[in-house]
Amino acid sequence: MYASTVPMDSSKLVLLLSFSYILLHQPSLTAAQPKYFVSYNCNYNNTGNYTTNSTYQRNLNSLLSSLASDTQIDYGFYNLSVGEFPDRVNAIALCRGDVAVDVCRSCVNDSTRTILEVCPNKMGAFAVYAFCMIRYSNTSIFGVVNDQPFIYQANGRNVLDVTLFNQALQTLFARLRDKAASGNSLKKFATGNQSAGVETVYAIVQCTPDLSEGQCSSCLLGVFRMITNCCGGNVQGKIGAKLITPSCNLRWEIGPFFNGTLEILPSPPPPQISSPTSLPAPAQAGDEIESAESLQFAFSTIQDATEDFSEKNKLGHGGFGAVYKGALPSGQEIAVKRLSKDSGQGDLEFKNEVLLVARLQHRNLVRLLGFCLQGIERLLIYEFVPNASLDHFIFDPIKRVHLNWERRYKIIGGIARGLLYLHEDSRLRIIHRDLKASNILLDEEMNPKISDFGMARLFVVDQTQGNTSRIVGTYGYMAPEYAMQGHFSVKSDVFSFGVLVLEIVTGKKNSFRNGNDIEHLLSHAWRNWREGTAQDMIDPVLCSGSATEMMRCIHIGLLCVQENVAERPTMASVVLMLSSSSLTLQIPSQPAFFMNSSTYQSDLSSSMGHNSRVTESSLSESEVMIPLSKNEVSITELYPR
């Protein structure tokens, strides 16, 4: 028997369960089967009440009537809007992606009736039925991720092998999540199964199709995390469960429960309009950038802000030029990157690329505020991050004590989420290609912010999407397939992230002196892991904190630096590993560039110092391990989804 509860906002969520009508292992879904509700939220979006016979009520009745009478089935997705602000009603209805057309239509029709019976005079409501969901509100809901209320149902029976089952569910979920998120504007739904020993787990995932690929992926990831973060342990290890939010949902069982699919339309029809009022345009964020010109600063403004690029305001010199601290007339502190040479682009192209990068916003990315063009001068203006870069702390014998384990673990998680955004959730897919400690800046609360992303388009490089004849980056962080053959992918960044994680946990640079020898961190970590002495690698200043978390991070770091590209996890998987301690990790294989310390010293120490750069030069495999230039050049690759 299934149990159900709502761990969040329970005072607002009325649970009305009819278990006898919820068929958990039905072989076929037909119109004859009952479609009773699972749960209602009668104060969806906290929108309050409407008065009887008001304009809002008339608009709501008109909208629900349109839904009930509509015969068009767009993969079971309906989105309608009726009326003008402040009495506009927005609604979304969504059928489960595998049910038959008559079941879908019947469920939607029933929902438009019962939702008013259970939630009278409510300006916003959300209802979940066996085969469909419906919600309406006077606030914008189209293209907006909404993860509240969170609803779950779980079977009371446990699986036979929790560890094996969790592993199978994680693998299956990662596959289905990618498939569903990449669906079109009519359907974001996926089904599949995975062996879990003597049991097999079957699952479906679904998003409302108004979400973008990134929004759907993030929503499903949040739902998956709730398996361990909610519900008092009533979900994890159960033979079946449903996890539902207004924007996405996940369900699994140990037996097949999904059926066929709805009809495939030849092409998306025009939006359905139930009144002369058209659907609102997609909501614009308050700080959405309208044009490149809105980002452009006058050269004189930046010149004054930096005191004419005075040496005392110089923060450092990176791969693309010097960086200066400045202050705008408003008092806002900024960091100004003065590009060292002409990028090779025309002004218009440069402006457009700045516009693209400036639209990429995440709490774990350094924000690009604008740019300046004058003659051959090209300046990039960033938010100022006060605590310098990560390497100034973890490799400093005094400052490292300010980074206790709680802060280091927070930094690791923040970097992982920032990379996940770049790889999967931003409007461009971005491969950083020079992720390292000096490119992780720390704000006033020691939150990490990835810097120097998005530079490839701002600084033209001769390359194609997946390979390049010009290898750029920092030795020690570079993946072998990139360093040796010029092949790069998101897994190249995963490799760099793994090196960075090992540095954060151990407090050691990617090459360090061990007695009389120079040792490579990956070799050192692998050797200790194999010998069962990995705990000896942990930075000695970390005298408190979770030893389990530290060891898990070493494990994750080793998974990321495996030589075989296919064996490295994606950043989505890494974020899951970090957020769920109950997920079983795979056993890592030998990392790339594994060597004993004496070999490393004799072969490399004479020709390469720590963080030697590999820069802008055509390479053969025999040349790849030799420093080609002293220029410090960082490259990031962006390409459209």
DRENKOL-605532 format. One record per residue (C-alpha): x, y, z. Coordinates in steps of 0.2 Angstrom, whole numbers, plus 5000, padded with zeros to 4 digits. Layout:
X_Y_Z .
...
END
This chain:
5000_5000_5000 .
5006_5017_4996 .
5008_5031_5009 .
5008_5049_5005 .
5013_5065_5014 .
5019_5083_5010 .
5035_5088_5019 .
5034_5106_5013 .
5021_5119_5016 .
5009_5106_5023 .
4997_5118_5031 .
4993_5124_5014 .
4992_5107_5005 .
4976_5097_5007 .
4979_5079_5004 .
4963_5069_4998 .
4969_5052_4994 .
4959_5038_4986 .
4971_5024_4986 .
4959_5011_4979 .
4958_5020_4963 .
4976_5023_4960 .
4982_5008_4949 .
5001_5006_4952 .
5005_4992_4941 .
4992_4994_4927 .
4996_4984_4911 .
4985_4996_4900 .
4978_5013_4903 .
4961_5015_4896 .
4946_5028_4898 .
4937_5015_4908 .
4950_5016_4922 .
4946_5028_4936 .
4956_5045_4937 .
4953_5051_4954 .
4964_5064_4962 .
4980_5062_4972 .
4982_5079_4980 .
4977_5097_4979 .
4985_5113_4984 .
4971_5127_4985 .
4983_5141_4988 .
4995_5139_4974 .
5007_5153_4972 .
4999_5161_4988 .
4988_5171_4976 .
4973_5172_4988 .
4954_5173_4985 .
4943_5180_4971 .
4925_5186_4975 .
4910_5178_4968 .
4904_5185_4951 .
4921_5195_4949 .
4929_5197_4932 .
4943_5185_4938 .
4929_5171_4941 .
4922_5174_4924 .
4939_5172_4916 .
4943_5157_4926 .
4926_5149_4921 .
4929_5153_4903 .
4947_5146_4904 .
4942_5129_4912 .
4927_5128_4900 .
4939_5129_4885 .
4950_5116_4893 .
4936_5104_4895 .
4929_5106_4878 .
4946_5106_4868 .
4948_5091_4857 .
4966_5095_4852 .
4978_5084_4861 .
4996_5091_4860 .
5005_5076_4868 .
4993_5080_4882 .
4999_5098_4885 .
4988_5113_4887 .
4993_5131_4891 .
4980_5144_4890 .
4977_5162_4896 .
4961_5172_4898 .
4959_5191_4902 .
4969_5206_4906 .
4980_5210_4921 .
4976_5210_4935 .
4962_5198_4931 .
4971_5187_4919 .
4971_5169_4922 .
4985_5158_4917 .
4983_5139_4916 .
4993_5123_4912 .
4986_5105_4911 .
4998_5091_4907 .
4994_5072_4905 .
5006_5058_4909 .
5016_5056_4893 .
5011_5037_4890 .
4992_5037_4892 .
4980_5035_4878 .
4971_5050_4871 .
4954_5046_4878 .
4962_5044_4895 .
4971_5061_4894 .
4955_5070_4888 .
4944_5062_4901 .
4956_5066_4915 .
4958_5084_4910 .
4939_5086_4909 .
4937_5079_4926 .
4950_5090_4933 .
4942_5106_4927 .
4926_5101_4937 .
4933_5094_4953 .
4947_5108_4955 .
4933_5121_4958 .
4923_5110_4969 .
4938_5107_4981 .
4946_5124_4979 .
4931_5137_4978 .
4935_5155_4976 .
4954_5152_4975 .
4964_5163_4963 .
4977_5149_4962 .
4976_5130_4963 .
4986_5115_4959 .
4979_5097_4957 .
4987_5080_4954 .
4977_5066_4947 .
4982_5048_4942 .
4985_5053_4924 .
4986_5072_4923 .
4990_5088_4933 .
4982_5105_4932 .
4986_5122_4939 .
4981_5140_4937 .
4986_5157_4944 .
4984_5175_4941 .
5003_5176_4941 .
5015_5171_4927 .
5017_5152_4926 .
5023_5149_4908 .
5041_5146_4906 .
5044_5147_4925 .
5051_5133_4936 .
5040_5130_4951 .
5045_5117_4963 .
5032_5120_4977 .
5022_5112_4983 .
5032_5096_4983 .
5021_5080_4984 .
5026_5062_4987 .
5019_5045_4988 .
5029_5030_4992 .
5026_5011_4993 .
5029_5004_5010 .
5039_4989_5004 .
5058_4990_5003 .
5069_4984_4989 .
5080_4969_4991 .
5097_4977_4989 .
5096_4996_4993 .
5114_5000_4987 .
5112_4991_4971 .
5094_4998_4968 .
5100_5016_4971 .
5114_5014_4959 .
5103_5007_4946 .
5090_5021_4949 .
5104_5034_4948 .
5110_5027_4931 .
5092_5026_4924 .
5088_5044_4930 .
5103_5052_4922 .
5098_5044_4905 .
5080_5048_4906 .
5083_5066_4913 .
5094_5070_4897 .
5081_5063_4886 .
5066_5072_4893 .
5075_5088_4894 .
5080_5088_4876 .
5061_5086_4871 .
5052_5099_4861 .
5040_5112_4866 .
5025_5099_4866 .
5033_5085_4875 .
5047_5082_4888 .
5044_5064_4894 .
5055_5049_4895 .
5053_5031_4901 .
5065_5017_4903 .
5071_5003_4914 .
5088_4997_4922 .
5093_4981_4930 .
5096_4981_4949 .
5101_4963_4952 .
5086_4952_4954 .
5075_4967_4953 .
5072_4979_4938 .
5068_4997_4941 .
5056_5005_4929 .
5054_5024_4929 .
5046_5039_4920 .
5052_5057_4921 .
5042_5072_4914 .
5042_5091_4913 .
5029_5103_4908 .
5035_5107_4890 .
5035_5126_4892 .
5051_5124_4901 .
5068_5126_4892 .
5080_5111_4891 .
5090_5118_4906 .
5075_5122_4916 .
5068_5105_4914 .
5085_5097_4918 .
5087_5107_4934 .
5069_5104_4940 .
5071_5085_4938 .
5088_5086_4947 .
5080_5095_4961 .
5066_5082_4962 .
5079_5068_4962 .
5089_5075_4976 .
5073_5075_4987 .
5074_5056_4987 .
5087_5058_5001 .
5083_5076_5007 .
5065_5074_5012 .
5051_5063_5018 .
5059_5056_5034 .
5067_5042_5024 .
5050_5036_5018 .
5055_5036_4999 .
5073_5030_4998 .
5075_5011_4995 .
5056_5009_4992 .
5050_4998_4978 .
5040_5012_4971 .
5037_5031_4973 .
5030_5046_4965 .
5039_5063_4967 .
5029_5078_4960 .
5031_5096_4958 .
5020_5108_4947 .
5034_5109_4934 .
5041_5091_4934 .
5039_5074_4942 .
5048_5057_4944 .
5040_5040_4947 .
5048_5022_4948 .
5042_5005_4951 .
5050_4987_4951 .
5038_4982_4938 .
5032_4989_4921 .
5018_5002_4923 .
5019_5013_4908 .
5011_5010_4892 .
5011_5018_4874 .
5012_5036_4869 .
5000_5049_4863 .
4999_5053_4844 .
5013_5062_4837 .
5008_5078_4828 .
5016_5082_4811 .
5021_5100_4818 .
5017_5111_4832 .
5000_5120_4830 .
4999_5139_4834 .
4996_5143_4852 .
4978_5141_4858 .
4969_5157_4862 .
4952_5157_4871 .
4949_5175_4870 .
4955_5190_4860 .
4969_5193_4873 .
4984_5184_4867 .
4996_5174_4877 .
5009_5185_4886 .
5027_5185_4880 .
5039_5175_4890 .
5043_5184_4906 .
5059_5194_4905 .
5070_5194_4920 .
5072_5211_4929 .
5090_5212_4924 .
5088_5205_4906 .
5100_5214_4894 .
5091_5222_4879 .
5106_5226_4868 .
5125_5226_4868 .
5124_5245_4868 .
5116_5244_4885 .
5132_5236_4891 .
5145_5248_4884 .
5155_5260_4895 .
5164_5276_4890 .
5183_5273_4890 .
5185_5289_4900 .
5173_5282_4913 .
5184_5266_4915 .
5200_5277_4914 .
5194_5287_4929 .
5188_5272_4938 .
5205_5264_4937 .
5215_5280_4940 .
5221_5278_4922 .
5225_5260_4924 .
5238_5264_4938 .
5250_5251_4944 .
5243_5252_4962 .
5226_5246_4956 .
5233_5231_4946 .
5226_5215_4953 .
5236_5204_4942 .
5239_5198_4924 .
5230_5184_4916 .
5231_5175_4900 .
5221_5189_4890 .
5229_5204_4899 .
5230_5214_4915 .
5216_5216_4927 .
5213_5232_4937 .
5202_5236_4952 .
5191_5251_4949 .
5176_5261_4956 .
5162_5268_4946 .
5155_5285_4950 .
5140_5276_4959 .
5153_5268_4971 .
5151_5251_4964 .
5168_5242_4963 .
5173_5233_4947 .
5187_5223_4940 .
5193_5228_4923 .
5201_5216_4911 .
5212_5225_4898 .
5214_5214_4883 .
5232_5213_4878 .
5229_5213_4859 .
5216_5215_4846 .
5205_5200_4846 .
5203_5199_4827 .
5184_5202_4828 .
5175_5217_4821 .
5167_5229_4834 .
5149_5222_4830 .
5154_5204_4832 .
5164_5208_4848 .
5148_5217_4855 .
5137_5203_4851 .
5149_5190_4859 .
5149_5201_4875 .
5130_5202_4875 .
5130_5182_4874 .
5142_5180_4889 .
5134_5194_4899 .
5117_5185_4899 .
5125_5170_4907 .
5121_5172_4925 .
5124_5160_4940 .
5129_5163_4958 .
5145_5153_4955 .
5150_5163_4940 .
5159_5180_4940 .
5147_5192_4932 .
5152_5201_4916 .
5144_5219_4918 .
5150_5227_4902 .
5163_5232_4890 .
5172_5246_4882 .
5179_5249_4864 .
5190_5263_4859 .
5202_5260_4844 .
5211_5244_4848 .
5207_5245_4866 .
5195_5232_4872 .
5190_5231_4890 .
5179_5219_4899 .
5171_5225_4915 .
5167_5212_4929 .
5159_5212_4946 .
5173_5214_4959 .
5176_5199_4970 .
5185_5204_4986 .
5193_5188_4992 .
5205_5185_4977 .
5207_5168_4971 .
5206_5151_4979 .
5225_5147_4976 .
5229_5162_4988 .
5221_5152_5002 .
5223_5133_5000 .
5242_5134_4995 .
5246_5148_5008 .
5253_5141_5025 .
5244_5155_5035 .
5228_5158_5025 .
5224_5140_5022 .
5218_5139_5040 .
5203_5151_5036 .
5197_5137_5024 .
5189_5124_5036 .
5181_5109_5029 .
5164_5116_5029 .
5170_5131_5018 .
5180_5119_5007 .
5165_5108_5004 .
5154_5123_5000 .
5167_5128_4988 .
5168_5111_4979 .
5149_5111_4978 .
5148_5128_4971 .
5161_5125_4958 .
5152_5109_4953 .
5135_5119_4951 .
5144_5133_4941 .
5151_5120_4929 .
5135_5111_4928 .
5126_5127_4923 .
5140_5131_4910 .
5139_5113_4903 .
5120_5110_4903 .
5109_5124_4910 .
5115_5140_4901 .
5108_5146_4884 .
5125_5141_4877 .
5135_5125_4880 .
5152_5131_4887 .
5168_5121_4890 .
5180_5131_4900 .
5196_5122_4896 .
5206_5131_4909 .
5198_5127_4926 .
5211_5129_4940 .
5212_5136_4958 .
5218_5154_4951 .
5202_5155_4941 .
5191_5152_4956 .
5187_5168_4964 .
5180_5170_4982 .
5167_5183_4987 .
5165_5191_5004 .
5156_5175_5011 .
5169_5164_5003 .
5157_5158_4989 .
5166_5152_4974 .
5164_5161_4957 .
5171_5153_4941 .
5181_5167_4931 .
5188_5168_4913 .
5174_5158_4905 .
5167_5164_4889 .
5183_5171_4882 .
5185_5161_4866 .
5172_5171_4857 .
5179_5187_4864 .
5196_5182_4859 .
5196_5172_4842 .
5205_5156_4842 .
5208_5144_4827 .
5198_5129_4831 .
5183_5119_4828 .
5169_5113_4840 .
5177_5097_4846 .
5196_5098_4842 .
5209_5111_4840 .
5227_5112_4834 .
5231_5125_4847 .
5232_5118_4864 .
5230_5131_4877 .
5228_5129_4896 .
5238_5125_4911 .
5248_5109_4913 .
5243_5098_4927 .
5224_5102_4925 .
5223_5097_4906 .
5214_5081_4902 .
5226_5069_4892 .
5214_5068_4876 .
5215_5087_4875 .
5234_5089_4879 .
5239_5075_4867 .
5226_5076_4853 .
5217_5092_4855 .
5201_5084_4858 .
5190_5093_4871 .
5173_5091_4878 .
5163_5093_4894 .
5173_5079_4901 .
5189_5089_4899 .
5182_5101_4912 .
5177_5086_4923 .
5195_5081_4923 .
5201_5098_4928 .
5188_5099_4941 .
5194_5082_4948 .
5212_5089_4950 .
5205_5105_4958 .
5195_5094_4971 .
5210_5084_4976 .
5220_5100_4978 .
5206_5107_4989 .
5205_5092_5000 .
5224_5089_5001 .
5230_5107_5001 .
5243_5102_4989 .
5247_5109_4971 .
5245_5097_4956 .
5264_5095_4957 .
5273_5096_4974 .
5289_5092_4983 .
5288_5076_4993 .
5305_5074_5002 .
5318_5075_4988 .
5306_5070_4974 .
5294_5081_4964 .
5277_5071_4964 .
5262_5073_4954 .
5246_5074_4964 .
5236_5062_4954 .
5249_5049_4956 .
5251_5053_4974 .
5232_5051_4976 .
5230_5035_4967 .
5244_5027_4976 .
5237_5031_4993 .
5220_5026_4987 .
5226_5009_4982 .
5236_5007_4998 .
5221_5011_5009 .
5230_5027_5016 .
5219_5040_5007 .
5215_5048_5024 .
5234_5053_5026 .
5232_5064_5011 .
5219_5076_5019 .
5226_5093_5023 .
5233_5093_5041 .
5224_5109_5045 .
5207_5101_5043 .
5207_5095_5061 .
5188_5095_5062 .
5175_5092_5049 .
5167_5076_5041 .
5180_5064_5037 .
5167_5054_5027 .
5164_5069_5016 .
5183_5072_5014 .
5186_5054_5009 .
5170_5054_4997 .
5178_5070_4989 .
5194_5061_4986 .
5184_5047_4978 .
5174_5059_4967 .
5191_5068_4962 .
5198_5051_4957 .
5183_5047_4947 .
5184_5063_4938 .
5203_5061_4933 .
5201_5044_4925 .
5211_5042_4909 .
5196_5035_4900 .
5184_5049_4895 .
5169_5038_4895 .
5172_5033_4913 .
5172_5050_4920 .
5156_5056_4927 .
5146_5071_4920 .
5145_5087_4931 .
5126_5082_4933 .
5132_5066_4941 .
5145_5074_4951 .
5132_5086_4959 .
5121_5071_4963 .
5136_5062_4971 .
5140_5078_4982 .
5122_5081_4987 .
5118_5063_4991 .
5129_5053_5003 .
5119_5038_5001 .
5123_5035_4982 .
5136_5022_4980 .
5151_5028_4970 .
5159_5017_4957 .
5177_5011_4959 .
5189_5023_4950 .
5202_5016_4938 .
5220_5023_4936 .
5221_5041_4933 .
5229_5049_4917 .
5247_5054_4919 .
5251_5041_4932 .
5269_5039_4936 .
5280_5036_4950 .
5289_5051_4958 .
5307_5047_4952 .
5301_5045_4934 .
5291_5061_4936 .
5306_5071_4943 .
5318_5065_4930 .
5307_5067_4915 .
5298_5083_4919 .
5305_5094_4933 .
5320_5099_4923 .
5308_5106_4909 .
5292_5111_4918 .
5288_5121_4934 .
5271_5120_4942 .
5257_5126_4932 .
5268_5128_4916 .
5257_5134_4902 .
5253_5125_4886 .
5249_5139_4874 .
5244_5143_4856 .
5255_5132_4845 .
5252_5118_4833 .
5257_5101_4842 .
5261_5084_4838 .
5259_5071_4851 .
5278_5070_4854 .
5278_5089_4858 .
5263_5090_4869 .
5272_5088_4886 .
5284_5102_4882 .
5281_5120_4887 .
5278_5129_4871 .
5277_5147_4877 .
5279_5158_4893 .
5263_5167_4888 .
5249_5163_4900 .
5234_5160_4888 .
5217_5154_4894 .
5203_5148_4883 .
5185_5145_4885 .
5174_5137_4871 .
5156_5142_4868 .
5144_5134_4855 .
5125_5135_4853 .
5115_5121_4859 .
END
